[in-house]
Amino acid sequence: MDWTAVVSLVCISVASLVCIAGVFCPAYRDNWLQWAGLWCMALWGVSRIEVIAERGYTEPWNMLLHIGMACYGVGTAIKVRHHSKDCVPGDDVEELARARWRHVSGGRE
C-alpha cells in the first residue's frame, strides 16, 4: 500500500469520526442542513475508505484534500468543545446567544 493511501485512510477516518460525533453531540447545535451535511460527509468517508483500501493508492492532490478535511474537522471539534465547556444548563439563553454572536462576529457587539 502506498504512503499516500495510508495518510488518506487515517485522515478520512478522523474526518468521518468527527462528523459522526458532530451528529450525535448535543454541544454541536446547528441547523438541519449542517446536520445532513455531516451525515453525508461521514457516509462519503466510509465509502471512500473502502475504495482507497482496495486500490492501495490515492492521488497526492486527493491526499491534500483529505488532510484538509481532517484538520478542519478536528479544529471545529476543538472549538465546539472549548465553547461548550463554558455553558451550563440553566444559563440565560439570551446571554448565551449574545456570547455566541460575539464569537462569530470577532468580538464586536
C-alpha positions as a LaTeX table, in Angstrom:
\begin{tabular}{lrrr}
\hline
Residue & $x$ (\AA) & $y$ (\AA) & $z$ (\AA) \\
\hline
Met1 & 0.00 & 0.00 & 0.00 \\
Asp2 & 1.32 & 3.42 & $-0.99$ \\
Trp3 & 2.09 & 6.01 & 1.73 \\
Thr4 & $-0.44$ & 8.43 & 0.22 \\
Ala5 & $-3.13$ & 5.81 & 0.76 \\
Val6 & $-2.15$ & 5.33 & 4.40 \\
Val7 & $-2.22$ & 9.09 & 5.08 \\
Ser8 & $-5.56$ & 9.42 & 3.27 \\
Leu9 & $-7.08$ & 6.48 & 5.15 \\
Val10 & $-6.08$ & 7.95 & 8.51 \\
Cys11 & $-7.33$ & 11.43 & 7.62 \\
Ile12 & $-10.64$ & 10.24 & 6.16 \\
Ser13 & $-11.19$ & 8.05 & 9.23 \\
Val14 & $-10.59$ & 11.02 & 11.53 \\
Ala15 & $-12.86$ & 13.30 & 9.47 \\
Ser16 & $-15.64$ & 10.69 & 9.37 \\
Leu17 & $-15.45$ & 10.07 & 13.11 \\
Val18 & $-15.60$ & 13.79 & 13.82 \\
Cys19 & $-18.64$ & 14.10 & 11.55 \\
Ile20 & $-20.39$ & 11.21 & 13.29 \\
Ala21 & $-19.56$ & 12.71 & 16.69 \\
Gly22 & $-20.95$ & 16.06 & 15.50 \\
Val23 & $-24.23$ & 14.44 & 14.51 \\
Phe24 & $-24.75$ & 12.88 & 17.94 \\
Cys25 & $-23.14$ & 15.54 & 20.14 \\
Pro26 & $-25.64$ & 17.89 & 21.82 \\
Ala27 & $-22.99$ & 20.63 & 22.04 \\
Tyr28 & $-22.95$ & 20.94 & 18.25 \\
Arg29 & $-26.31$ & 22.64 & 17.73 \\
Asp30 & $-26.62$ & 23.85 & 14.18 \\
Asn31 & $-29.32$ & 23.78 & 11.54 \\
Trp32 & $-30.73$ & 20.77 & 9.69 \\
Leu33 & $-28.70$ & 21.38 & 6.54 \\
Gln34 & $-25.46$ & 21.28 & 8.50 \\
Trp35 & $-26.64$ & 18.14 & 10.28 \\
Ala36 & $-27.45$ & 16.50 & 6.94 \\
Gly37 & $-24.06$ & 17.63 & 5.59 \\
Leu38 & $-22.28$ & 15.94 & 8.48 \\
Trp39 & $-24.13$ & 12.71 & 7.73 \\
Cys40 & $-23.27$ & 12.92 & 4.04 \\
Met41 & $-19.60$ & 13.56 & 4.79 \\
Ala42 & $-19.48$ & 10.61 & 7.20 \\
Leu43 & $-21.11$ & 8.27 & 4.67 \\
Trp44 & $-18.83$ & 9.52 & 1.89 \\
Gly45 & $-15.80$ & 8.93 & 4.13 \\
Val46 & $-16.78$ & 5.36 & 4.91 \\
Ser47 & $-17.32$ & 4.58 & 1.23 \\
Arg48 & $-14.06$ & 6.29 & 0.24 \\
Ile49 & $-12.10$ & 4.29 & 2.82 \\
Glu50 & $-13.18$ & 1.09 & 1.08 \\
Val51 & $-12.16$ & 2.40 & $-2.35$ \\
Ile52 & $-8.72$ & 3.59 & $-1.24$ \\
Ala53 & $-8.02$ & 0.40 & 0.71 \\
Glu54 & $-8.94$ & $-1.70$ & $-2.33$ \\
Arg55 & $-6.84$ & 0.35 & $-4.77$ \\
Gly56 & $-3.88$ & 0.74 & $-2.44$ \\
Tyr57 & $-3.08$ & 4.29 & $-3.51$ \\
Thr58 & $-4.59$ & 7.73 & $-3.94$ \\
Glu59 & $-3.54$ & 10.79 & $-5.87$ \\
Pro60 & $-1.46$ & 13.38 & $-3.98$ \\
Trp61 & $-3.99$ & 16.17 & $-4.55$ \\
Asn62 & $-6.73$ & 13.98 & $-3.08$ \\
Met63 & $-4.49$ & 13.24 & $-0.12$ \\
Leu64 & $-4.11$ & 17.00 & 0.41 \\
Leu65 & $-7.91$ & 17.34 & 0.42 \\
His66 & $-8.22$ & 14.53 & 2.96 \\
Ile67 & $-5.63$ & 16.17 & 5.23 \\
Gly68 & $-7.52$ & 19.46 & 4.99 \\
Met69 & $-10.84$ & 17.80 & 5.87 \\
Ala70 & $-9.31$ & 16.12 & 8.91 \\
Cys71 & $-7.70$ & 19.37 & 10.09 \\
Tyr72 & $-10.93$ & 21.32 & 9.63 \\
Gly73 & $-12.99$ & 18.67 & 11.42 \\
Val74 & $-10.62$ & 18.39 & 14.39 \\
Gly75 & $-10.35$ & 22.19 & 14.61 \\
Thr76 & $-14.13$ & 22.55 & 14.64 \\
Ala77 & $-14.46$ & 19.83 & 17.30 \\
Ile78 & $-11.89$ & 21.61 & 19.48 \\
Lys79 & $-13.72$ & 24.92 & 19.04 \\
Val80 & $-17.10$ & 23.39 & 19.93 \\
Arg81 & $-15.62$ & 21.65 & 22.97 \\
His82 & $-13.92$ & 24.84 & 24.13 \\
His83 & $-17.08$ & 26.94 & 23.84 \\
Ser84 & $-19.42$ & 24.30 & 25.25 \\
Lys85 & $-17.38$ & 23.98 & 28.47 \\
Asp86 & $-18.49$ & 27.47 & 29.49 \\
Cys87 & $-22.21$ & 26.72 & 29.01 \\
Val88 & $-24.06$ & 25.09 & 31.86 \\
Pro89 & $-27.75$ & 24.16 & 31.93 \\
Gly90 & $-29.91$ & 26.96 & 33.25 \\
Asp91 & $-27.77$ & 29.77 & 31.83 \\
Asp92 & $-29.56$ & 32.77 & 30.43 \\
Val93 & $-30.39$ & 31.86 & 26.83 \\
Glu94 & $-30.17$ & 35.44 & 25.59 \\
Glu95 & $-26.75$ & 35.93 & 27.14 \\
Leu96 & $-25.53$ & 32.69 & 25.55 \\
Ala97 & $-26.83$ & 33.86 & 22.17 \\
Arg98 & $-25.07$ & 37.22 & 22.58 \\
Ala99 & $-21.84$ & 35.48 & 23.59 \\
Arg100 & $-22.08$ & 33.15 & 20.61 \\
Trp101 & $-22.68$ & 36.10 & 18.26 \\
Arg102 & $-19.70$ & 37.97 & 19.76 \\
His103 & $-17.57$ & 34.93 & 18.99 \\
Val104 & $-18.85$ & 34.67 & 15.40 \\
Ser105 & $-18.51$ & 38.40 & 14.77 \\
Gly106 & $-14.94$ & 38.53 & 16.10 \\
Gly107 & $-15.87$ & 40.15 & 19.41 \\
Arg108 & $-17.92$ & 43.03 & 18.04 \\
Glu109 & $-21.28$ & 43.79 & 19.64 \\
\hline
\end{tabular}
